[in-house]
Amino acid sequence: MFEQRTDLTRLSLAINDIRQTVSRIIKGQHQMVDLIIAGLLSDGHILIEGVPGVAKTLTAKLVAKIIDANFSRLQFTPDLMPSDVLGTSVFNPKDVRFDFKKGPIFSNIILIDEINRSPAKTQAALFEVMEERQVTVDGITYFMDPPFMVLATQNPIDQEGTYRLPEAQLDRFIFKIEVGYPTLQEEIAIIEDQHNKSQKTILDDIPKIIDTQQIAFYRETVLQLTIERKLVEYIARIVHATRNNPSLYLGASPRASLSIVRAAKSFAAIRGRDFITPEDIIDVVPHVLRHRIILTPEKEMEGVTPDDLIQQIIKSIEIPR
């Protein structure tokens, strides 16, 4: 019988508790919950896209409530300035100096609601902090306390009053999760369970499950999982194929390859294994790549989607066994 080389018992129990707690409120959307857990274990940021009312913001709040850590919520608007996110220097007349007042980005779990509602100047304020976990203001660098995770939401339908996220910004998200409508039975369950409750009441009943020290331990455990060379080559072939595809104007970067490895390790751990399989890779690839590739105008006009191209690429590459 196969023996686990890495003890994942504590991690499995924590993941099971998180799933059960979230499923009390969020009916269906199991894939979104698993991807958020994987993003947390991978030390990555997540972009959640879906039409209004499919529990994007509520799910992000639930995750923050489950984690015993600091939480900030930012509502991006067209008039939001970088200083409203990062903080600003305020003159202190008593000491005759400027003191830096930290902005809401200085937290552990940050929910950015409707990230595409703010212009490029404000979006660019997130570049450094998302990639390097630090903020530089007036020549002084301030480091973020771990864990640091950005959960951003956006609505794919609205066009007026929105600003498309630049590729450099999108590349900083490990996943782009596309959230669909619930099934008929799931919607009936939502109505029956929540028609007489406020969102505050729902969130007040959510217990803390893991703390920052446990997250650090679980992340280190997942990071140490090994991956066979043939699977590394498989990932590299998939990403490389996006750069040579005539249907794509822009392919994925090496950061995408590293993100797939980290995400596949997290998926393996979530599934109770200390080794990665091709299925783990195939399952995470669409969520890692869909926001990192750009179709040619001709393919967009034909109605082809990034997910369609990703599936074609996956099918064209031999799966290692």
C-alpha positions, 0 to 999 in steps of 0.5 A, a space after each residue: 500500500 502506498 505510504 504518504 511521505 508528507 503528513 497532511 492530516 491537519 491540513 485535510 481536517 482544516 480544509 474539510 472544516 472550511 468546506 463545511 462552513 462555507 457550504 452552510 451559506 454558499 450553495 453549490 460553487 464548490 469549485 470556487 471554494 476549492 480554488 480560493 483555498 488553493 489560492 490561499 495555500 499557494 500565496 496567490 491573489 484571486 480575481 473573481 468574475 461573475 454577474 451581480 448577485 452570485 455571491 462573489 463578495 459574500 464568499 470573499 467575506 466568508 473566507 476572511 471571517 474563517 481566517 483569524 486575521 485582519 480584513 479590509 474591504 475596498 470599494 473601487 470607484 472612478 474617483 478613488 486615488 492611489 493614496 486612498 488605497 496605500 495611505 498618505 503622509 500627514 504633517 505632524 505639527 507637534 514633531 514638525 514632520 510628516 507621518 505616514 498613515 497606512 491605508 486599507 491595503 495594510 491588512 491580511 485579507 483584502 477584498 477589492 470590490 469591482 476592481 475594474 471601476 477605478 482608472 489605471 492610476 489607482 490600479 497601478 498602485 497595486 502592482 508593487 504590493 501584489 507582487 512584492 508584498 511591500 509598499 514604497 511611499 516617499 522613498 520608504 518601504 513598508 512591508 506587509 504582514 503575512 499572510 497577504 492575499 487580494 481577493 478582487 471581484 469584477 462584473 463582466 457585463 458592465 462596460 460603462 464606467 469601467 476600466 480594463 485591467 492591464 496585462 501586468 495587473 492580470 498576471 499578478 492574479 494566480 487564478 481568474 475564477 468565473 462564477 456562474 449561476 446556481 442550479 435550480 435546486 441550489 437556488 431553491 435552497 438559497 431562498 429557503 435558507 436566507 430569505 429571513 436573514 440579513 448578511 450581517 446575521 449570516 456572517 456573525 455565525 461563522 467561526 474562526 477556523 485557522 489562524 495566520 500561523 497555521 496558514 504559514 505552516 500549511 503553505 510551507 507543507 504544500 511548497 515542499 511537495 515534490 513534482 516529477 520532472 515529466 510533469 514539469 515538462 508537461 506544464 512547460 509544454 502547455 505554457 509554451 504552446 500558448 506562445 506559438 498558437 496562431 489564434 493567440 495574440 499574447 501567450 502566457 509568461 514563465 510566471 504562469 508556469 510557476 503558478 501552475 506548479 504552485 496551484 497543482 501542489 495545492 490541489 494535490 494537498 486539498 485532495 489528500 495527496 502529497 504528490 501531483 498528478 496530470 489531473 491536478 495540472 489539467 484542472 488548474 490550467 484553465 483558471 491560471 491561464 484564461 486571464 493571461 492570454 489574448 485572442 487574435 481579433 479574428 478569433 474573438 469575432 468568431 466567438 472563440 473564448 480563451 477557455 476554448 483555446 486552452 482546452 485545444 492546447 491541453 488536448 494537443 499535448 500528450 499526457 505523461 503517464 
